[in-house]
């Protein structure tokens, strides 16, 4: 969020777009995790929070594959695209984690990755 404010002031529009998409990915991850937890609770699954954490683990595995792909393959001019996709996925995962911890603790604990 602070990077977004800085680059908007400096009028660095390409970085501002990436920062904005990153924030939107964080919010989308939070919404996704909230939906997964609500759905699993409505279906009366015993481990609704565990299922959401399991999905986080799968997404982290995909994030790791991005790192492997970036090291081993030459994407030909996509030095800007691959790191951005990895960043978007990581922001999505952080939003998921934030929602799980917030709901699990009854909003007593906040693990706010966006501001902290």
N, C-alpha and C positions, 0 to 999 in steps of 0.2 A: 504494500500500500504506500509506503513512504517512497519507494523507487518510482512508483507511478506518479506521485505528486512532483517529484524532482524532474522527471523527464518531460512531464507536461509543461512545467515552468520553462525548461530549457528547449522546448519545442523539438524534441527528438521523437518524431512520430512513430517510427518503426519500433523503437523500444517501448513506447507508450502502448502500442497495440499489443505487443507481447505481454506487457505487465497487466493490461486490462483482461486479456484472455486468461492469464494465470489466476487472477482474482475470480473470474467467472468459473474457472475449473474448480477452484476451492469451494465455491458455493454449490456447484453441481455435485461435487463429491459429498458435501454435507447433506444435500437433498437426497442423493442416491442412498447413502447410508441410513438416513432417517426412514426412507421408504422401505428399505430392506428390513430394518428392525420392526417397523410397524406391520409389514406384511407377514413376517415370521411369527410375530405375536398373535396376529389375527388367525393364523393357521395353527396356532397353539404348539409351535415348535418349542422344545425345551431350551435350546441354546440360541436364542435370537441374536444376542450380542456376539456370541461365538461365531455364528454364521457370517455376520458382517466382518468380523476380524479375519475370518478365513478368506473372504473375498479380498480384503486388504492384502493378505499374503500373496494371493494369486496376482493381484495388480503389481505388487512389489517385484514378483518374479518377472513379469512383463517389463517392468522398469529396468531390471537387471539385464534382460535381453537387449534392450535399447543400448545399454552400455557396451555389451559384447559386440553388437552390430556396428556401433560407431567406431570401435577399435579395429575390427577385422576387415571391414568392407570399405571400399572407396565409393562414396555416394555421388561423386561428381558434381560439385557445386552446391551440395546441400549442407554445408558447414553451418548454415543458419537454421535449417529446417529440423534436423535430427535433434540438436540440443533443445530446441523449442518444444518439440513433441515430448521429450523426456521431462522437461520442466512442467508442461501441462499435466502429464500423468502424475508427477510427484505432487503437484498442487491438489489434484483430485484426491489422491490418497490421503494427504494431510487433512483435507476437508472431511473425509470419511472418518478418520481417527478422531478428529475434534468432536464430531457428533456422537460417536460411540462413547467416548469418555464423558461427555456432557450428559447424555441420557443415562448412562450407567450409574453415575454418581448423583443423579437427581439435580443436576446443575450446581452441585456444591464445588466441583473441581472444574476448572476451565483450562484446557490445554490449547490456548489460542496460538496457532502457528502463524496466523496472518499478521498479528501485531507483535508477537513475542519472539 
